[in-house]
Every structure is written in structure tokens, then in C-alpha cells.
Amino acid sequence: GVNADELSRAEIETRLRVYEDFAARQAQYPKLADARVVETPPLLGIRQTRFIQGEYRLTADDAITGRRFDDVIAISPCPIIHYYGYRRYLEHEGYDIPYRTLIPKGIDHLLVAGRCISSDQEPYESHRAMIPIIAIGQAAGVAAALSVREGIAPRRLDVTALQNALIAQGAELRR
């Protein structure tokens, strides 16, 4: 997802395979003889590229046990999709996503939001879903605003102030 040449090759190869597969199906099923591929998606959907190394890295155990964190900024109740070979549903209300997963190690004045937060594969397959991603993005935006207002690096932000701001905006956090 970060190399332009690889992305271009993948786009071309994928589109060619769509037409090859469709031609094979037309040969197999005569009723498709007059059917045509009208369009393909504008871009490949890339679900995963890289994770940052943050001040904390979410683990499979965090997700599976429903670990709670004092610096919670979002919650993921979503199942772990593919890692175990099946959709593994959580046996609890969800696990906390700590603020520290948004803060890259060794870099000040930067927050990370989205699928690339500091995480192992297993919890990523849960928190990449829309609901937790929206909550993570909200938390990153509020943290950035508070950091700028206070004139401090995000890693120095009072997490309680961040949590209070998120709750005031309607976020669900268990503290």
C-alpha cells in the first residue's frame, strides 16, 4: 500500500484477472454469453499496510480478555475477523483502546489514528471496523486540539481532560 509501482501493477493485474475470470465463467455457463463487465471499482481496497510502534501496543490478550485501561479513549466490541480462521466473537462488551496506542514512540507532536495505531494483528482485525475507527479518530482529533490549545506535545496531554472532553461529546468510555 505504500509503493506506487506495486500498486499500479496490482491494479492492472487485478483488472485483467476480473476479465479472465469472467471469460472463463462465460465459457462454463452459456447463459452468460451476452453479459458484459460494466465497471470495476476505482481502486483496490487495501485493508492493511503498517502499524506504528506506539507507547503501548494492543495485544491479542487485551482484546480477548476485554482488558481495561486507565487511558481509554475508545472501545472496540467487534469480533476478530480472520486471524483464528473464523470470526471470533468477543465474550465481553469490548476492550479498551488506550490513548498510548495513538502516540508514536520517539516522535513528538504527532498522533496516529485509524488502522495503523500501535497494535498486533488480532486486535487490529477488531478495531479496524467503522465504529471503533470513528471513535479513535474522534479521540485523535480532540487530543490534537487540546494539545495545541495547551501548547504541549500530545504525549504530555492530561488524559483525564481528553476523556472528559470525549464524554462531553457523547463518547462512551468506561473509567
C-alpha positions in Angstrom: 0.0 0.0 0.0 3.0 2.4 0.0 4.9 1.6 -3.2 3.4 3.3 -6.3 4.8 0.8 -8.7 3.5 -2.2 -6.8 0.1 -0.6 -6.5 0.0 0.1 -10.3 1.0 -3.5 -11.1 -1.7 -4.8 -8.7 -4.4 -2.6 -10.2 -3.6 -3.8 -13.7 -3.3 -7.4 -12.7 -6.5 -7.4 -10.7 -8.5 -5.8 -13.6 -7.1 -8.3 -16.1 -8.0 -11.2 -13.8 -11.5 -9.9 -13.5 -11.9 -10.2 -17.3 -10.1 -13.5 -17.4 -12.4 -15.0 -14.7 -15.5 -13.6 -16.4 -14.5 -15.1 -19.7 -14.0 -18.5 -18.0 -17.4 -18.3 -16.5 -19.0 -17.3 -19.8 -17.4 -20.4 -21.3 -18.7 -22.5 -18.4 -22.2 -21.0 -18.4 -23.7 -20.3 -21.8 -26.4 -18.1 -20.4 -23.7 -15.5 -19.6 -22.7 -15.3 -23.3 -24.2 -11.8 -23.8 -23.2 -10.5 -20.3 -20.5 -7.8 -20.0 -18.4 -6.4 -17.2 -19.6 -2.8 -17.0 -17.1 -1.5 -14.5 -14.7 -2.4 -11.8 -14.0 -0.4 -8.6 -11.9 2.7 -9.0 -9.2 1.4 -6.6 -8.1 -1.8 -4.9 -9.3 -2.0 -1.4 -6.2 -2.3 0.8 -7.1 -3.3 4.3 -3.8 -3.2 5.9 -0.4 -1.7 5.5 1.8 -0.9 8.5 1.3 -0.3 12.2 3.2 2.3 14.1 5.2 1.4 17.2 3.4 3.3 19.9 3.8 4.0 23.6 1.6 0.9 24.1 0.9 -2.0 21.6 -2.5 -3.6 21.8 -2.2 -7.4 22.1 -4.5 -10.4 21.4 -4.8 -10.9 25.1 -6.1 -7.3 25.6 -8.8 -7.9 23.0 -9.8 -11.4 24.1 -9.9 -10.7 27.8 -11.6 -7.3 27.5 -8.7 -5.5 29.1 -9.5 -2.1 30.7 -7.0 0.8 30.6 -6.9 4.0 32.7 -6.2 6.0 29.5 -9.1 4.5 27.5 -10.1 6.7 24.5 -12.3 4.2 22.6 -13.8 0.8 22.9 -14.0 -2.0 20.3 -16.8 -4.5 20.7 -16.2 -6.0 17.2 -15.2 -9.6 16.5 -11.7 -10.6 15.4 -12.4 -11.4 11.8 -9.9 -13.8 10.2 -6.9 -14.4 12.4 -8.2 -17.6 14.0 -9.6 -19.0 10.8 -13.1 -17.9 11.8 -15.0 -14.9 13.1 -14.0 -14.9 16.8 -16.7 -13.1 18.8 -15.6 -11.4 22.0 -17.1 -12.8 25.2 -17.4 -9.4 26.8 -18.7 -5.9 26.0 -15.5 -4.9 24.3 -11.9 -4.0 25.0 -10.5 -0.6 25.7 -8.2 1.2 23.3 -5.7 3.2 25.3 -4.5 6.7 24.3 -0.9 5.4 24.2 -1.6 3.4 21.1 -2.0 6.7 19.2 1.3 8.1 20.3 4.3 7.0 18.2 7.5 6.1 20.2 10.2 8.7 19.9 8.2 11.3 17.9 6.7 14.4 19.5 3.8 16.5 18.1 2.3 13.6 16.2 -0.8 11.4 16.8 -1.9 8.4 14.7 -5.5 7.5 14.0 -7.1 4.7 12.0 -6.0 1.2 11.3 -2.3 1.9 11.8 -2.4 2.5 15.5 0.0 0.5 17.6 -1.5 -3.0 17.6 -0.9 -6.6 17.0 -2.8 -8.4 14.2 -5.5 -9.9 16.3 -7.0 -6.7 17.9 -6.4 -4.9 14.6 -9.0 -7.2 13.0 -11.5 -5.9 15.5 -10.7 -2.2 15.8 -10.4 -1.7 12.1 -14.2 -1.7 11.9 -16.1 1.5 11.4 -17.4 2.0 14.9 -14.1 1.8 16.7 -12.3 3.7 13.9 -14.7 6.6 14.2 -14.1 6.7 18.0 -10.3 6.5 17.6 -10.4 9.3 15.0 -12.6 11.5 17.3 -10.2 10.9 20.2 -7.2 11.8 18.0 -8.8 15.0 16.8 -9.8 16.1 20.3 -6.4 15.2 21.6 -4.7 17.3 18.9 -7.0 20.2 19.6 -6.3 20.1 23.3 -2.6 19.7 22.8 -2.5 22.8 20.6 -4.6 24.8 23.0 -2.4 23.8 25.9 0.8 24.3 23.8 2.1 20.8 24.7 3.1 17.6 22.9 0.2 15.0 22.7 2.2 12.6 24.9 2.1 15.2 27.7 -1.7 15.7 27.5 -3.7 15.2 30.6 -5.7 12.1 29.6 -8.5 12.8 32.1 -9.1 16.1 30.3 -9.2 14.3 27.0 -11.6 11.7 28.4 -13.8 14.4 29.9 -13.9 16.2 26.5 -14.8 13.0 24.7 -17.6 12.2 27.2 -18.9 15.7 26.8 -19.2 15.0 23.1 -21.1 11.8 23.7 -18.3 9.2 23.6 -18.8 6.0 25.6 -15.8 5.4 27.9 -15.6 3.1 30.9 -13.5 4.7 33.5 
